[in-house]
């Protein structure tokens, strides 16, 4: 998938700059110039406005193209996912091999994830005012019967930067509810802060990783050796290895850091 989040972020920047640039120009004190220079500046400003409008048209068309090809890809990804259900511990392996997973996990989280049998991403209808068409989706996780909670499906509806999201909640069995921040807080409406990260940061990080990394190409992580397989490397060397592997494995992760910043 071509840089979806980067384009969405670019569109927002262009939209905001278009509405604010004129007011900034009016408020700023113009540099003293002669009549001839003043005319040239005014003409240059008009041409810049024309160029900005063309840029806006380009962004809208590129976003439209992203959505079109996203819809073409979705049936293929769902067919792929149907096959992945038969692979034991596939999704728990994916999650455990992400370099940020330690910031999400506590207590029995990794043990609970062994009961995970399926992950599904599905589009939600975009609400008015939400400029990010591909940021609006449902993340659902299906579980085998287990000794921790009664739910077979946990989900969260992600709505870009909108705040009125809904989550399934978790019906914990007696004595099994986590006593510290947990990965499964993602499926609650109130997400506790953890390791200095805000609730919103944690939510957006997990949502981003599942939507734009795990869902698009889980094999990037499934085929990746764990840190324990490379104990002779320093942590910096391993992180560099991980980054190189992502770049080689799929061009879809080229803008990971920018995407994360946009969320």
Residue, then its C-alpha position, 0 to 999 in steps of 0.5 A: x500500500x502506498x504511503x496511506x497515512x503520509x497522504x492523509x497527514x499531507x492532506x490535513x496539513x494542506x487543508x490547515x495551511x490553506x485556511x491559516x496562511x492568509x491570516x498569517x500573511x495579513x498579521x505579519x509586518x511586510x518588509x519595506x520594499x519599493x513600489x516595483x518590488x511590492x508589485x512583484x511580491x503580490x504577483x508571486x503570492x498570487x502564483x503561489x496561491x495557484x500552486x497551492x490549489x494545484x497541490x490540493x487537487x493532487x492530494x485529493x486525487x491521490x487519496x481517492x486513488x489510495x481508497x480505490x486500491x485499498x478496496x481492491x486489496x481487501x478481499x485478497x487480505x480476507x482470503x489470506x486471513x481465512x488460511x491463517x486461522x489454521x496456523x497455531x499461534x500465528x498472531x501471537x507470534x506476530x505480536x511478540x516479534x514486534x519491537x514495541x510489544x514490551x511496552x504493551x504487555x504486562x503480567x499474563x498478557x502473552x499467555x492470554x494471547x496464545x488463545x488468539x485465533x484470528x485478527x480482523x480489520x474491517x472498514x467503518x463508515x467515515x463520519x462527517x468531519x473525519x478527513x482520514x478515510x482509512x483511519x476509520x476501522x474496526x479491529x477485532x480479535x477472536x479467541x478460543x475458550x480460555x481461563x481468563x475471560x468469557x468473550x470470544x471476540x474483543x474489538x475496538x472501533x477506531x475513528x481517526x482523530x475522533x474521540x467518540x470511539x467504542x470498545x467491547x470491554x473485557x468480561x474477566x473471570x473472577x480473579x483474572x482481571x489484570x491489576x496493572x496496565x495491560x494490552x487488553x486495556x485497548x479493548x476498554x473505553x478507559x486505557x490506563x497510562x503506562x510507562x510514561x505513555x498517554x492513553x491516546x498514544x498507546x491506543x493509536x500505537x496499537x491501532x496503527x501497528x495492527x492496521x498498517x503493519x500486521x494486517x498489510x503483511x504479517x509475514x514481515x514479523x512471522x518470518x523475522x527471527x527474534x532477539x533471542x536468535x541474535x543474542x550475539x548482536x548488541x541491541x543497537x545492531x538488532x534494531x538496525x537489523x530489524x529496520x533493514x529487514x522491514x525495508x527489504x521485506x515490504x515497501x509498505x513500511x517505508x513511512x512507518x515513523x511518519x505515519x506514527x507521528x501523524x496518528 
